[in-house]
Amino acid sequence: MDDRLHDNWTTQLRKGLLEMCILNAIKPGRAYGYEIVRRLRQIEGLVIGEGTIYPILSRFHREGLVETHLEESSAGPARKYYELTDRGKKLLKKMSATWETIVRGVRNL
């Protein structure tokens, strides 16, 4: 029973952090989808797959948080690159501030 509760809590925590992590992965500069996945896979415990990232990136584009453009690749088909818009940068800043407040509060408990 405790394992099931922990697994559910962990899943919910990952889902809640994923959007902020994706925006942070794009923050240093433009990146293509698989590059974002690779960056996120470096976060221990996040457990992320390509099928999870692309729908979120599409929604971010529709919401004006990222800009996209295709660029030819010598390694295969054209790649879609993502870059934060000003709106995306502002949202990430708010998310990060909220996250820091929560982490600080939890540590102080």
Secondary structure, DSSP 8 states (H G I E B T S, - for coil): -HHHHHHHHHHHHHHHHHHHHHHHHHTTS-EEHHHHHHHHHTSTTT---HHHHHHHHHHHHHTTSEEEEEEEETTEEEEEEEEE-HHHHHHHHHHHHHHHHHHHHHHH-
